């Protein structure tokens, strides 16, 4: 989902008749935030931002008594005040548009997104559910550097940005007069705070509470699903293709949470880097039982099955390499569909749970719940990447 560790971090697919129901960038950031932005802002938006540091933890905001306005506390501990629900939202945070859509019932308020999100919208089912999302303006690249000129032309009421990547990615926005909500990443609790914040700024607090409650119920259900399974302690290695090989996640990443929830062990857990480089030699040494390939790149399981250097790795030998699904958003970072990721991983690790899991029915129900969309069987196949996972063990269990 990765630098702050979602993904730090094309043509549209055909409709099937369903109905709608990084290190080098610090210099660039400093240049952008140094003052050129303040000149561009010129005062058109000056004074719009209310920034006040608050002592304490992440908050979900409290509405002023007797007022339509409200204040939220973002995950930096900064309070941001609004006169009422916002009408235009821009976000550089890659997974956030699909979460906003789930909370708000659509994408009408979203005027700007990350270019990586646009790629996912075009590649996956999100663009079929919300065709307008394939034409949304991009306001940053995958390095999260904000395009302030574009943002000024879009005039969003709020910009959502990473809050833990240093002031360089926040300052250009605040210097231009934008209200900025800073997010942090890595835990289920933080994901739930995103949902609550989005509910607050869009005036959909009850809906946000409903989604969080659903996630809690699903976490309990998945824990019960894998409890007592014989194949415990399986080593599950997450790999994302990089120019010089692979990267993974240590214990701070959301994938580590997902792995442990379904009874697996992350062999990269104790590495110091949040998104460590992983060599072929390291993969051989770890000898994982299962390998999960990121939805952020095009590397398929077949690439590992055909790699002679990895032939003796248990996951390769046993055909237990899987491409992570791409639904309304990629399933490796935290997103509105994360409970489906938990169920999918539970079945990957414990194929005997397929019947009790009922993943296809769960997925159909979740898309209706989240997006008001009736997904077809063929679209479910696409979301689960059944074509790419066709040579992997347990594949048939995902067709039932």
C-alpha positions in Angstrom: 0.0 0.0 0.0 5.1 0.9 -0.1 6.9 3.7 1.4 4.9 4.7 4.3 4.2 1.2 3.3 1.3 1.1 1.3 2.9 1.0 -2.0 6.0 3.1 -1.2 3.4 2.5 -2.7 -4.1 -0.5 -19.5 -7.1 -0.4 -21.0 -10.3 -0.8 -19.1 -11.7 -4.4 -18.9 -14.9 -5.1 -20.8 -18.3 -5.0 -19.0 -20.0 -8.3 -18.4 -23.5 -7.3 -18.1 -23.5 -6.6 -14.3 -25.7 -3.8 -13.0 -24.7 -1.0 -10.6 -26.6 -1.4 -7.4 11.4 7.0 -1.8 14.7 8.1 -0.9 15.6 10.5 -3.7 12.5 12.6 -3.5 13.4 14.6 -0.4 15.3 17.1 -2.6 12.3 17.5 -4.8 10.0 17.9 -1.9 12.2 20.5 -0.3 12.3 22.4 -3.6 8.5 22.3 -4.0 7.9 23.3 -0.4 10.5 26.1 -0.3 8.3 28.9 -1.5 7.4 28.5 -5.1 4.1 27.0 -3.9 3.4 29.9 -1.7 3.8 32.2 -4.7 1.5 30.1 -6.8 -1.1 30.2 -4.0 -1.1 33.9 -4.2 -3.8 34.2 -1.6 -6.6 32.6 -3.6 -6.8 29.9 -1.0 -4.9 31.6 1.8 -6.4 31.3 5.2 -8.5 28.3 4.3 -6.5 25.9 6.4 -7.0 25.5 10.1 -4.0 23.8 11.6 -3.7 23.2 15.3 -1.5 20.6 16.9 -3.4 18.6 19.5 -1.8 16.6 22.3 -2.9 13.0 22.3 -3.7 10.1 20.0 -5.5 9.7 16.7 -9.0 11.0 16.8 -12.2 10.8 14.8 -13.3 14.4 15.4 -16.0 16.1 17.4 -18.7 18.3 16.0 -19.0 21.8 17.6 -22.2 22.1 19.7 -25.0 23.8 17.8 -23.1 24.1 14.6 -23.1 22.4 11.2 -19.3 22.7 11.3 -17.0 20.1 12.8 -13.4 19.4 13.6 -11.4 16.3 12.9 -8.1 15.3 14.4 -5.9 13.6 11.8 -3.3 10.9 12.4 -0.6 13.5 12.9 -2.5 14.8 15.9 -3.5 18.0 13.9 -7.0 19.4 14.1 -8.7 20.6 10.9 -12.0 22.5 11.0 -14.7 22.5 8.4 -17.9 24.5 8.0 -19.8 21.3 6.9 -19.4 18.1 4.8 -16.9 18.6 2.0 -17.9 18.5 -1.6 -14.5 18.1 -3.3 -11.7 15.7 -2.2 -8.3 15.2 -3.6 -6.0 12.5 -2.3 -2.4 11.3 -3.0 -2.9 8.3 -0.7 -3.2 5.3 -3.1 -5.9 3.1 -1.4 -8.1 5.9 -0.1 -10.4 6.5 -3.1 -12.0 3.0 -2.9 -12.5 3.5 0.8 -14.1 6.9 0.2 -16.4 5.3 -2.4 -17.4 2.6 0.1 -18.1 5.2 2.8 -19.8 7.8 0.5 -21.6 5.5 -1.9 -19.7 6.7 -5.0 -16.9 8.8 -6.4 -18.7 12.1 -7.1 -16.7 14.0 -4.5 -13.3 12.7 -5.6 -11.6 15.2 -8.0 -8.0 14.1 -7.8 -6.0 10.9 -7.2 -2.6 9.3 -7.3 -1.5 8.1 -10.7 -1.0 4.6 -9.3 -4.7 4.6 -8.2 -5.7 5.6 -11.7 -3.9 2.6 -13.1 -5.7 0.3 -10.7 -9.0 1.9 -11.6 -8.4 1.1 -15.2 -7.0 -2.4 -14.7 -9.6 -3.7 -12.2 -13.3 -3.7 -11.6 -13.4 -0.3 -9.9 -13.6 1.4 -13.3 -16.5 -0.9 -14.3 -18.4 0.0 -11.1 -17.5 3.7 -11.4 -16.6 4.6 -15.0 -15.8 8.2 -14.0 -12.9 7.0 -11.9 -10.9 6.1 -15.0 -10.8 9.7 -16.0 -10.1 11.3 -12.6 -7.2 13.9 -12.7 -4.0 12.8 -11.1 -2.5 15.0 -8.4 0.6 13.1 -7.6 2.8 10.3 -8.8 3.5 7.1 -6.9 6.2 9.1 -5.0 3.4 11.1 -3.4 4.9 14.5 -4.4 1.8 16.7 -4.8 1.2 18.5 -8.0 0.1 21.8 -6.5 -0.6 23.5 -9.8 -3.2 20.8 -10.7 -4.6 21.0 -7.2 -5.1 24.7 -7.4 -7.1 24.2 -10.6 -9.3 21.6 -9.0 -10.0 23.6 -5.9 -10.6 20.7 -3.5 -12.1 21.4 0.0 -9.5 19.0 1.5 -6.4 17.1 0.4 -5.6 13.7 1.9 -1.9 13.1 2.2 0.5 10.9 4.1 1.2 12.3 7.5 4.3 10.3 8.3 6.6 11.1 5.4 7.9 14.4 6.7 6.6 17.9 6.5 8.0 18.2 2.9 4.9 16.4 1.5 2.5 18.4 3.7 4.1 21.9 3.6 3.5 22.5 -0.1 -0.2 21.8 0.3 -0.6 23.9 3.4 1.5 26.7 2.0 -1.0 26.8 -0.9 -3.9 27.2 1.6 -5.3 23.7 1.4 -6.8 21.9 4.3 -4.8 18.7 4.7 -5.7 15.5 6.5 -2.5 13.5 7.2 -2.9 9.7 7.4 -0.5 7.0 8.8 -0.4 3.4 7.8 0.3 -0.1 9.0 -2.4 -1.4 11.4 -6.0 -2.4 11.2 -6.8 0.2 13.8 -5.3 2.9 11.6 -7.4 1.7 8.7 -10.5 2.0 10.8 -9.5 5.5 11.7 -9.4 6.3 8.0 -12.9 5.0 7.6 -14.1 7.1 10.5 -12.4 10.2 9.3 -13.9 9.8 5.8 -17.3 9.3 7.4 -16.9 12.5 9.2 -15.8 14.7 6.4 -18.5 13.3 4.0 -21.3 13.4 6.6 -21.6 9.6 6.5 -20.6 8.7 10.1 -23.3 6.0 10.5 -22.2 4.4 7.3 -18.5 4.5 8.5 -19.5 2.9 11.8 -21.3 0.2 9.9 -18.3 -0.7 7.9 -16.0 -0.8 10.9 -18.4 -3.1 12.7 -18.5 -5.3 9.6 -14.7 -5.5 9.7 -14.7 -6.4 13.4 -17.3 -9.2 12.7 -15.2 -10.5 9.8 -12.0 -10.5 11.9 -13.8 -12.7 14.4 -15.2 -15.0 11.7 -11.8 -15.4 10.0 -10.1 -16.2 13.3 -12.7 -18.8 14.0 -12.3 -20.2 10.5 -8.6 -20.9 10.9 -8.7 -21.9 14.5 -7.7 -25.6 15.0 -6.3 -26.0 11.5 -3.5 -28.5 11.3 -1.3 -26.5 9.0 -0.2 -23.9 11.5 3.0 -21.8 11.4 3.3 -21.8 7.7 5.9 -19.4 6.4 4.2 -16.9 4.1 6.5 -14.6 2.1 5.1 -11.5 0.4 7.0 -10.3 -2.6 6.7 -7.2 -4.7 8.7 -6.9 -7.9 11.4 -4.3 -7.9 14.0 -3.1 -10.5 16.7 -5.1 -8.7 14.7 -8.1 -7.6 12.1 -8.2 -4.9 10.9 -6.3 -1.8 8.8 -7.6 1.1 7.3 -6.3 4.4 8.7 -6.6 7.9 6.5 -6.8 11.0 5.3 -3.2 10.7 3.4 -3.8 7.4 -0.2 -4.5 7.0 0.5 -7.8 5.2 2.2 -9.0 8.4 -1.1 -8.4 10.3 -3.0 -10.3 7.6 -0.5 -13.2 7.7 -0.7 -13.6 11.5 -4.5 -13.3 11.5 -4.8 -16.4 9.3 -2.2 -18.4 11.3 0.9 -17.8 9.2 4.4 -16.6 10.0 6.2 -13.8 8.1 9.8 -14.8 7.6 10.8 -11.1 6.9 9.1 -9.9 10.1 12.3 -9.1 12.1 14.1 -7.3 9.3 14.9 -3.7 10.1 13.7 -2.1 6.9 10.0 -1.6 6.6 10.1 -2.6 2.9 13.3 -4.7 2.7 15.0 -5.9 -0.4 14.9 -9.7 -0.7 17.5 -11.6 -2.8 17.1 -15.0 -4.3 19.6 -16.3 -1.8 17.4 -15.0 1.1 14.3 -16.7 -0.4 16.2 -19.9 -0.6 17.3 -19.6 3.0 13.8 -18.8 4.3 12.2 -21.6 2.1 8.7 -20.3 2.5 5.6 -22.6 2.4 3.6 -19.9 0.5 4.6 -17.0 -1.6 2.1 -14.1 -2.3 2.9 -11.9 -5.2 1.9 -8.2 -5.0 -1.0 -6.8 -7.0 1.1 -3.7 -7.6 3.1 -5.3 -10.4 2.5 -7.8 -13.3 4.8 -10.6 -12.1 2.7 -13.8 -12.2 3.2 -17.1 -10.3 4.4 -18.6 -13.6 7.5 -16.5 -13.5 8.6 -18.2 -10.2 7.5 -21.6 -11.4 9.8 -21.1 -14.4 12.8 -19.8 -12.4 15.4 -22.5 -12.1 17.1 -20.7 -9.3 13.9 -21.0 -7.1 13.0 -24.6 -8.1 13.9 -26.1 -4.7 11.9 -23.5 -2.7 9.0 -25.3 -1.0 6.4 -22.8 -2.2 7.6 -23.2 -5.8 8.0 -26.9 -5.6 4.5 -27.4 -4.1 2.9 -24.9 -6.5 1.8 -22.6 -3.7 2.6 -19.2 -5.3 -0.4 -16.9 -5.7 -1.1 -13.5 -7.3 -2.9 -11.3 -4.8 -6.4 -10.3 -6.0 -7.4 -6.9 -7.5 -10.9 -5.9 -6.6 -12.2 -2.4 -6.1 -8.6 -1.9 -5.1 -5.5 -4.0 -4.7 -5.8 -6.3 -1.7 -2.3 -6.1 -0.3 -2.6 -2.7 1.3 -5.3 -1.9 3.8 -8.5 -1.1 1.9 -12.3 -1.4 2.2 -12.1 -5.0 1.0 -9.5 -6.1 3.5 -11.8 -8.6 5.1 -12.0 -10.4 1.7 -8.2 -10.5 1.7 -8.3 -12.2 5.1 -10.7 -14.8 3.8 -8.7 -15.3 0.6 -5.5 -15.8 2.6 -7.2 -18.1 5.0 -8.2 -20.4 2.1 -4.7 -20.2 0.5 -3.1 -21.4 3.7 -5.9 -23.8 4.7 -7.6 -25.1 1.5 -9.8 -27.4 3.6 -11.7 -24.3 4.8 -13.0 -23.6 1.3 -16.5 -24.9 2.0 -16.9 -23.1 5.3 -15.3 -20.0 3.9 -17.6 -19.5 0.9 -15.3 -16.9 -0.6 -17.2 -16.3 -3.8 -20.5 -15.7 -1.9 -18.7 -13.5 0.6 -17.2 -11.5 -2.2 -20.5 -11.0 -3.9 -22.1 -9.9 -0.7 -19.2 -7.6 0.2 -19.4 -5.8 -3.2 -23.1 -5.2 -2.7 -22.4 -3.9 0.8 -19.5 -1.8 -0.1 -20.3 -0.4 -3.5 -23.9 -1.3 -4.2 -22.8 -3.3 -7.1 -24.0 -6.8 -8.2 -20.8 -8.5 -9.4 -21.0 -11.3 -11.9 -19.4 -14.8 -11.6 -16.9 -13.9 -14.4 -16.0 -10.7 -12.6 -15.4 -12.7 -9.4 -12.9 -14.8 -11.4 -11.1 -11.7 -12.6 -10.9 -10.2 -9.1 -9.5 -13.5 -7.7 -6.9 -13.6 -10.6 -7.9 -17.2 -11.4 -6.2 -16.9 -14.8 -2.8 -16.1 -13.2 -3.3 -18.6 -10.4 -4.5 -21.4 -12.6 -1.3 -23.5 -12.0 -1.3 -23.0 -8.3 -2.4 -25.5 -5.7 -6.0 -25.2 -4.5 -7.0 -23.2 -7.5 -10.2 -25.2 -8.0 -11.3 -24.3 -4.5 -11.7 -20.7 -5.6 -14.1 -21.6 -8.4 -16.6 -23.2 -6.0 
